[in-house]
């Protein structure tokens, strides 16, 4: 029997050699982010197989699929053209009115959402009551829609994706200004995320602030030592926020501990959430998933249909969440390897990661050629979301739609510019 754990780690070593030794590019690419997602799924599947499910048949199958997908993704790095992509940085912009309108729209939406949530769930509550567990209930109600419709899809696109993209854009496009707009947008986004009771968007927001500040410092030729100190500061702040939100949402392993135990508790929970939770849930529900007998590509097609206007009803992710002990209002995801297998069999597990990475590589390469600051800004934000690209629907909802929209627009605009039919706007 093949030792899949050893095979997986051979893939990881090969990836490191190909990516960071043969390829001299210092830029993190979109395919790197997607690869990290496959890598985390493999590591989680290996941990779950060895320490949680005691080498069960289901755990062996999930681990095997994760290794096949990892092999496919690793193989792609043999075909990448070795080049060092560099971003041309920007000193000024002439589109202040357009940017102000976009800033005002996103900030006003954040304020409207925060006031709506406060009015419906927290009116009359003290600060301590708000942070004593009610945020978890609020998050469930927003997701399920049981107490009203709170625009979850629109909130995801504006607050979680467009807001950090715009913050990043303002940092690199206006290296000596727009500080009020940046600060106000950060504040309103932070409050809106807090009222939603989520953790992931905090990481994206802090990532956009840190990388945006770092690139601004590079433009202004500030010593790199300051960037290292900023990295330490942002790491501590982000980690503290995650631990606090974990506690508020009741996600800590033991909510009674304090001090160093509380910190270790939070670290273990965050690591478990990132690496183990999805592969472990896939192992638990493996027989249920396998018995669905989906047709060729049916699951992905059905999920993509939910993005169309007017679609409703219980979908497979709701059923899977219920099978795992939750409600039909929640969602549970399949990891990319298992999702590809359910839709297309072993052939899909081997070929689809390769093809998806080629798709991302095309976007990456063209983005640097076009050199649009807004396209590059959303590209940086997508570096986080691509680690969670479990299937096409999740990819599109978590920034993919906006990335593709901006990419297509910039391709068209670049064509017009080269044809001398359009002046520079963004």
C-alpha positions in Angstrom: 0.0 0.0 0.0 1.3 3.4 -0.9 2.3 5.6 2.0 0.2 8.6 1.1 1.6 10.8 3.9 5.2 10.3 2.6 4.0 10.9 -1.0 2.3 14.1 0.1 5.4 15.4 1.8 7.5 14.6 -1.2 5.1 16.8 -3.2 5.6 19.6 -0.7 9.4 19.4 -0.9 9.2 19.4 -4.7 7.0 22.4 -4.6 9.4 24.3 -2.3 12.3 23.5 -4.7 10.4 24.5 -7.8 8.8 27.6 -6.4 11.5 29.2 -4.2 14.7 27.8 -5.8 14.1 27.5 -9.5 11.7 30.4 -9.7 13.3 33.6 -8.5 10.1 35.7 -8.3 9.6 37.3 -4.9 5.9 37.9 -5.6 3.4 35.5 -4.1 1.3 34.2 -7.0 -2.4 33.3 -7.1 -1.5 29.7 -7.8 0.7 29.7 -4.7 -2.3 30.7 -2.6 -4.5 27.9 -4.2 -1.6 25.5 -3.6 -1.5 26.5 0.1 -5.2 25.6 0.4 -4.6 22.1 -1.0 -1.6 21.8 1.2 -3.6 22.7 4.3 -6.3 20.1 3.4 -3.6 17.4 3.0 -2.0 18.3 6.4 -5.5 18.3 8.0 -6.4 15.0 6.4 -3.1 13.4 7.6 -3.7 14.7 11.2 -7.3 13.5 11.2 -6.4 10.1 9.8 -3.6 9.5 12.4 -5.0 11.1 15.6 -8.8 11.3 15.3 -10.2 8.5 13.1 -7.6 5.8 13.7 -6.8 4.9 10.1 -10.5 4.3 9.1 -11.4 3.5 5.5 -13.0 7.0 5.1 -9.9 8.7 6.4 -7.7 6.7 4.0 -9.8 7.7 1.0 -9.9 11.4 1.9 -6.1 11.4 2.5 -5.6 9.6 -0.9 -7.6 12.2 -2.7 -5.8 15.0 -1.1 -2.4 13.6 -2.2 -3.7 13.1 -5.8 -4.8 16.8 -5.9 -1.5 17.9 -4.3 0.5 15.9 -6.9 -1.5 17.5 -9.8 -0.8 21.0 -8.4 2.8 20.3 -7.8 3.2 19.0 -11.3 2.0 22.4 -12.6 5.1 24.2 -11.3 7.3 22.3 -13.8 5.5 24.2 -16.6 5.7 27.7 -15.2 7.9 30.1 -17.2 10.6 31.4 -14.9 10.2 35.1 -14.7 10.5 37.8 -12.0 7.3 39.8 -12.1 7.5 43.3 -10.8 4.8 45.8 -10.0 5.2 49.3 -11.4 4.2 51.6 -8.4 2.2 54.7 -8.8 2.8 58.2 -7.6 -0.4 60.1 -8.3 -3.9 59.7 -9.8 -6.4 61.9 -11.6 -9.6 60.1 -10.7 -10.2 61.5 -7.2 -14.0 62.1 -7.8 -14.6 58.5 -9.0 -12.6 57.1 -6.1 -14.4 59.3 -3.6 -17.8 58.0 -4.9 -16.6 54.4 -4.5 -15.2 55.1 -1.0 -18.5 56.9 0.1 -20.6 54.0 -1.3 -18.7 51.3 0.6 -18.4 53.3 3.8 -22.1 54.2 3.7 -23.0 50.5 3.1 -20.9 49.5 6.1 -22.6 52.1 8.3 -26.1 51.1 7.1 -25.4 47.4 7.7 -24.0 48.0 11.2 -26.9 50.2 12.2 -29.4 47.6 10.9 -27.8 44.8 12.9 -27.6 47.0 16.0 -31.2 48.0 15.7 -32.5 44.5 15.2 -30.3 42.6 17.7 -28.6 45.0 20.2 -30.9 47.9 20.9 -30.8 48.6 24.6 -27.9 46.2 25.3 -24.8 47.3 27.1 -21.4 46.8 25.5 -20.7 43.8 27.8 -24.0 42.2 26.7 -23.1 42.6 23.0 -19.8 40.8 23.6 -21.1 38.1 25.9 -22.2 35.7 23.2 -25.0 37.5 21.3 -22.7 37.9 18.3 -22.8 34.1 17.6 -26.7 34.2 17.6 -26.5 37.3 15.3 -24.2 35.5 12.9 -26.6 32.5 12.7 -29.6 34.7 12.1 -27.8 36.6 9.3 -26.8 33.4 7.6 -30.2 31.7 8.0 -32.5 34.7 7.3 -34.9 33.4 10.0 -35.4 36.9 11.5 -35.1 38.9 8.3 -33.0 39.4 5.2 -29.6 41.0 5.8 -28.2 41.0 2.2 -25.5 38.3 3.0 -24.3 38.1 -0.6 -24.0 41.8 -1.0 -22.4 42.2 2.4 -19.8 39.6 1.4 -18.9 41.4 -1.8 -18.8 44.9 -0.4 -17.6 44.5 3.1 -15.3 41.5 2.8 -13.9 41.9 -0.7 -14.4 45.4 -2.1 -13.6 47.3 1.2 -10.2 45.7 1.7 -9.5 46.0 -2.0 -10.3 49.7 -1.9 -8.1 50.2 1.2 -5.2 48.5 -0.5 -5.8 50.5 -3.6 -5.7 53.8 -1.7 -2.5 52.9 -0.1 -0.6 52.2 -3.3 -2.3 54.7 -5.6 -2.1 57.7 -3.2 1.2 57.1 -1.3 1.1 60.6 0.2 -2.7 61.2 0.8 -6.2 59.9 1.3 -5.4 59.1 5.0 -8.9 60.3 6.1 -10.6 58.0 3.6 -8.4 55.1 4.5 -8.9 55.5 8.2 -12.7 56.0 7.9 -13.0 53.0 5.6 -11.0 50.8 8.0 -13.2 51.9 11.0 -16.5 51.3 9.3 -15.4 48.0 7.9 -14.1 46.9 11.3 -17.4 47.7 13.0 -19.4 45.9 10.2 -17.3 42.8 10.5 -17.6 42.9 14.3 -21.4 43.0 14.2 -21.4 40.1 11.7 -19.7 37.8 14.2 -17.1 36.5 11.7 -13.3 35.9 12.0 -12.1 35.5 8.4 -12.9 39.0 7.2 -10.7 40.4 10.1 -7.7 38.6 8.7 -8.4 39.9 5.2 -8.8 43.5 6.5 -5.5 43.3 8.5 -3.7 41.7 5.6 -4.8 44.5 3.3 -3.7 47.2 5.8 -0.3 45.6 6.4 0.6 44.9 2.8 -0.8 48.2 1.6 1.2 50.1 4.3 4.3 48.1 3.3 4.0 48.9 -0.4 3.4 52.6 0.5 6.6 52.6 2.5 8.4 51.1 -0.4 7.1 53.8 -2.7 8.1 56.5 -0.2 11.5 54.8 0.3 11.0 54.3 4.0 13.7 52.0 5.6 12.7 48.3 5.5 13.4 47.9 9.3 10.1 49.8 9.9 8.3 47.1 7.8 9.6 44.4 10.1 8.4 46.2 13.2 5.1 46.8 11.5 4.8 43.1 10.7 5.3 42.3 14.4 2.7 44.9 15.5 0.1 43.7 13.0 0.7 40.1 13.9 0.1 40.8 17.5 -3.0 42.9 16.9 -4.5 40.3 14.4 -3.8 37.4 16.7 -5.4 39.3 19.7 -8.5 40.1 17.7 -8.9 36.5 16.6 -8.5 35.2 20.1 -11.1 37.7 21.4 -13.6 37.0 18.6 -13.1 33.2 19.2 -14.0 33.8 22.9 -17.0 36.0 22.0 -18.4 33.4 19.6 -17.9 30.5 22.0 -15.4 28.8 19.7 -12.7 28.3 22.4 -12.1 24.8 23.5 -12.5 25.8 27.1 -14.0 29.2 27.8 -13.2 29.1 31.5 -9.4 29.2 31.1 -7.3 32.4 31.3 -3.8 33.7 30.8 -1.4 31.5 28.9 -3.9 28.6 28.8 -6.4 30.9 27.1 -3.8 31.9 24.5 -2.9 28.3 23.8 -6.5 27.4 23.7 -7.1 30.0 21.0 -4.0 28.9 19.0 -5.1 25.3 19.0 -8.7 26.3 18.0 -7.5 28.5 15.1 -5.1 25.9 13.8 -7.7 23.2 14.0 -10.2 25.4 12.2 -7.8 26.1 9.4 -6.2 22.7 8.9 -8.4 20.0 10.4 -12.1 21.0 10.4 -12.9 20.6 6.7 -11.1 17.3 6.1 -12.4 15.9 9.4 -16.0 16.8 8.5 -15.5 15.3 5.1 -14.2 12.0 6.7 -17.2 11.9 9.1 -19.7 12.4 6.2 -17.7 10.4 3.6 -20.2 7.6 3.2 -23.1 10.0 3.1 -21.4 12.0 0.4 -20.4 9.0 -1.7 -23.9 7.6 -1.6 -25.4 10.7 -3.3 -24.5 9.3 -6.8 -24.2 12.7 -8.5 -23.9 12.8 -12.2 -20.9 14.1 -14.1 -20.3 17.7 -12.8 -23.9 17.8 -11.3 -22.9 19.0 -7.9 -21.0 22.0 -9.2 -23.6 22.8 -11.8 -26.4 22.7 -9.1 -24.3 25.0 -6.8 -23.6 27.5 -9.6 -27.3 27.7 -10.3 -27.8 29.1 -6.8 -26.0 32.2 -8.0 -28.8 33.0 -10.4 -31.5 35.5 -9.4 -34.6 33.8 -7.8 -32.9 30.6 -6.9 -33.8 29.2 -3.5 -34.3 26.0 -1.6 -32.1 23.5 0.3 -28.9 22.7 -1.5 -26.3 19.9 -0.9 -24.2 22.1 1.5 -27.3 22.5 3.7 -27.9 18.8 3.6 -24.3 18.1 4.5 -24.5 20.6 7.4 -27.6 18.8 8.7 -25.9 15.4 8.3 -23.0 16.6 10.5 -25.4 17.5 13.3 -26.3 21.1 12.3 -29.4 22.6 10.8 -30.5 22.9 7.2 -29.9 26.7 7.5 -26.2 26.2 7.8 -23.6 25.3 5.2 -20.8 22.7 5.2 -18.2 22.5 2.5 -16.3 19.8 0.7 -12.6 20.2 0.3 -11.4 20.7 -3.2 -10.1 17.2 -3.7 -13.3 15.5 -2.5 -15.4 18.0 -4.3 -13.6 17.3 -7.6 -13.9 13.5 -7.0 -17.6 13.6 -6.3 -18.2 15.5 -9.5 -15.6 14.0 -11.9 -14.1 10.9 -10.3 -10.3 10.3 -10.0 -9.8 11.8 -13.4 -11.1 15.1 -12.0 -9.0 15.0 -8.9 -5.9 14.6 -11.1 -6.6 17.1 -13.9 -8.9 19.8 -12.4 -6.3 21.3 -9.9 -3.8 21.5 -12.8 -6.4 23.2 -15.1 -7.5 25.6 -12.3 -4.0 26.6 -11.6 -3.4 27.3 -15.3 -6.5 29.5 -15.3 -5.1 31.5 -12.3 -1.7 31.8 -13.9 -3.3 33.4 -16.9 -5.0 36.0 -14.7 -1.8 36.6 -12.8 0.4 37.1 -15.8 -2.1 39.4 -17.6 -2.6 41.4 -14.3 1.1 42.3 -14.2 1.1 43.1 -17.9 -1.9 45.4 -17.6 -0.5 46.8 -14.4 -3.8 48.3 -13.2 -3.6 49.2 -9.5 -7.2 48.3 -8.8 -6.8 44.9 -10.5 -3.6 44.3 -8.6 -5.3 45.3 -5.4 -8.1 42.8 -5.7 -5.5 40.2 -6.7 -3.8 40.7 -3.4 -7.0 40.3 -1.5 -7.7 37.1 -3.4 -4.5 35.6 -2.1 -6.3 34.9 1.1 -9.6 33.8 -0.3 -8.0 31.3 -2.8 -6.9 29.2 0.1 -10.6 28.6 0.8 -11.6 28.0 -2.9 -13.2 24.6 -2.2 -15.3 24.6 -5.4 -16.3 27.0 -8.2 -19.2 28.5 -6.3 -17.2 29.2 -3.2 -14.5 30.7 -5.4 -17.0 33.0 -7.1 -18.7 34.1 -3.9 -15.4 34.7 -2.1 -14.1 37.3 -4.5 -14.0 35.4 -7.7 -16.9 37.2 -9.3 -15.4 40.6 -8.5 -11.9 39.5 -9.6 -13.2 38.2 -13.0 -15.3 41.3 -13.5 -12.4 43.7 -12.8 -10.1 41.5 -14.9 -12.4 41.5 -17.9 -13.0 45.2 -17.6 -9.2 45.9 -17.4 -8.5 43.7 -20.4 -11.0 45.6 -22.4 -9.7 49.0 -21.2 -6.1 47.9 -21.9 -7.1 47.0 -25.4 -8.7 50.4 -25.9 -5.6 52.2 -24.5 -3.3 50.4 -26.8 -5.6 51.3 -29.6 -5.4 55.0 -28.5 -9.1 55.0 -28.0 -9.2 55.7 -24.2 -7.2 57.8 -21.8 -5.9 56.5 -18.5 -8.7 56.5 -15.9 -7.8 54.1 -13.1 
